[in-house]
Amino acid sequence: MAAGVTRPAGAGGRLPEAAGAEQARSLLALLQAEYARLAAAARAAVAAADAGESDPLAYVRSELARHGGLPPRNAAVTAMLADAVGAMRVAGRAARLPDLAGKAVAS
């Protein structure tokens, strides 16, 4: 903001940017928690495979299913690796991220 230019305070005397920053921090915390859950599921799958469990991917499948992110049956591995849009949809469902207009992102 230019020197000498003031901006009216929002509700409670806070600048509107402060409320946006609080929302961003909350969303970041939520995304970090969801990332931690997915990382834990991936680590559990590796440990389960090393231990010879019959279905080591069950942990990852369960976590992906929580967010409707399971790939379609017979999906090509390369297609799943290249599907950034699909991965972002799963992340959006996990965090219930708002779009720029403040509405929930359609899943």
Secondary structure as the mmCIF struct_conf table of DSSP 4:
data_model
#
loop_
_struct_conf.conf_type_id
_struct_conf.id
_struct_conf.beg_label_comp_id
_struct_conf.beg_label_asym_id
_struct_conf.beg_label_seq_id
_struct_conf.end_label_comp_id
_struct_conf.end_label_asym_id
_struct_conf.end_label_seq_id
TURN_TY1_P TURN_TY1_P1 ALA A 3 GLY A 4
HELX_RH_3T_P HELX_RH_3T_P1 ALA A 11 GLY A 13
HELX_RH_AL_P HELX_RH_AL_P1 PRO A 16 ASP A 50
TURN_TY1_P TURN_TY1_P2 ALA A 51 GLY A 52
BEND BEND1 SER A 54 SER A 54
TURN_TY1_P TURN_TY1_P3 PRO A 56 LEU A 57
HELX_RH_AL_P HELX_RH_AL_P2 ALA A 58 ARG A 66
TURN_TY1_P TURN_TY1_P4 HIS A 67 GLY A 68
HELX_LH_PP_P HELX_LH_PP_P1 LEU A 70 PRO A 72
TURN_TY1_P TURN_TY1_P5 ARG A 73 ASN A 74
HELX_RH_AL_P HELX_RH_AL_P3 VAL A 77 ALA A 82
HELX_RH_AL_P HELX_RH_AL_P4 ALA A 84 ALA A 95
TURN_TY1_P TURN_TY1_P6 ARG A 96 ARG A 96
STRN STRN1 PRO A 98 PRO A 98
TURN_TY1_P TURN_TY1_P7 LEU A 100 ALA A 101
BEND BEND2 GLY A 102 LYS A 103
STRN STRN2 ALA A 104 ALA A 104
HELX_LH_PP_P HELX_LH_PP_P2 VAL A 105 ALA A 106
#
